[in-house]
Amino acid sequence: MSKRPVERIKRVNVLIKETLSDIVKKEVKDPRIGLFSLTDVETSKDLKYAKVFVSVIGEDENRKHALDILNQMSRFLRHRLNDEIKLRTIPELTFHLDTSYDYYQKIDSLLKETKE
């Protein structure tokens, strides 16, 4: 793959993340979701599919419930993205849990244990 399409995908990822974050912040007021943030977006090479990574504060059950609700809202969010950004096609959105913060906490606690 040449450098140009890769750069375009990266720009589209950033654009989708920023726009979707704004939409979610302004329009998603469902208290069942709890506190969450969008951390990353990865689109497929053909820009038809996008994985949206979400960090959710809470227990595992609350995280799964929040992801289920966001995935149920994906058609609405995709439609709103279409209103806000101009792309030939807006990718289908699927939401996935971002566990990088949990991994960071685990590594941090292991480092503290070894330090003691």
C-alpha positions in Angstrom: 0.0 0.0 0.0 1.4 3.4 -0.9 1.9 6.1 1.6 -0.9 8.3 0.4 -3.9 6.0 1.2 -2.4 5.3 4.6 -2.2 9.0 5.4 -5.8 9.4 4.2 -7.0 6.6 6.4 -5.2 8.2 9.4 -6.9 11.6 8.6 -10.3 9.9 8.3 -9.8 8.1 11.6 -9.0 11.4 13.4 -11.9 13.2 11.7 -14.4 10.4 12.7 -13.0 10.3 16.3 -13.3 14.1 16.8 -16.7 14.4 15.2 -18.1 11.4 16.9 -16.8 12.6 20.2 -18.6 15.9 19.7 -21.8 14.1 18.7 -21.7 11.8 21.7 -20.9 14.6 24.1 -23.9 16.7 22.9 -26.5 14.1 22.0 -26.0 10.9 24.0 -27.6 11.5 27.4 -28.3 7.9 28.4 -27.5 7.5 32.1 -27.2 3.7 31.7 -23.9 4.2 29.8 -22.1 6.0 32.6 -18.8 7.8 32.2 -16.9 6.9 29.0 -14.7 8.4 26.3 -13.8 7.5 22.8 -10.1 6.7 22.6 -9.4 5.6 19.0 -11.0 4.8 15.7 -9.6 2.3 13.2 -11.2 2.2 9.7 -10.8 -0.6 7.2 -8.8 0.1 4.1 -11.9 0.5 2.0 -13.4 2.9 4.6 -16.6 0.8 4.9 -16.1 -0.3 8.5 -14.8 1.5 11.6 -13.9 0.1 15.0 -14.5 2.7 17.7 -12.6 2.1 20.9 -14.2 3.2 24.1 -12.9 3.5 27.6 -15.7 3.0 30.2 -15.2 3.6 33.9 -16.8 1.0 36.1 -17.0 -2.7 36.6 -16.9 -5.3 33.8 -20.6 -5.7 33.7 -21.2 -1.9 33.4 -18.6 -1.8 30.6 -20.3 -4.5 28.6 -23.7 -2.9 29.1 -22.3 0.4 27.9 -20.9 -1.2 24.8 -24.2 -2.9 24.1 -26.0 0.4 24.2 -23.5 2.2 22.0 -23.6 -0.7 19.5 -27.4 -0.4 19.5 -27.0 3.4 18.8 -24.5 2.8 16.0 -27.0 3.4 13.2 -28.1 6.7 14.7 -24.5 7.8 15.3 -23.6 6.8 11.7 -26.5 8.9 10.4 -25.3 11.9 12.6 -21.8 11.5 11.3 -23.1 11.6 7.8 -24.7 15.0 8.6 -21.5 16.4 10.0 -18.7 15.1 7.7 -18.6 14.7 4.0 -17.3 11.4 2.9 -18.4 9.3 0.0 -19.5 6.6 2.4 -19.7 6.7 6.2 -18.3 3.6 7.7 -20.4 1.2 9.7 -19.5 1.7 13.4 -18.8 -1.1 15.9 -17.8 -0.2 19.4 -15.1 -2.1 21.3 -13.7 -1.8 24.8 -10.3 -0.1 25.1 -8.4 -1.9 27.8 -5.2 0.0 27.5 -5.8 1.9 30.7 -6.4 -1.4 32.6 -3.2 -2.8 31.1 -1.3 0.4 32.2 -2.7 0.0 35.8 -1.6 -3.7 35.9 1.9 -2.9 34.7 2.1 0.1 37.1 1.1 -2.1 40.1 3.6 -4.8 39.1 6.4 -2.2 38.9 5.5 -0.9 42.3 5.6 -4.4 43.7 9.0 -5.0 42.3 10.2 -1.7 43.6 9.2 -2.6 47.2 
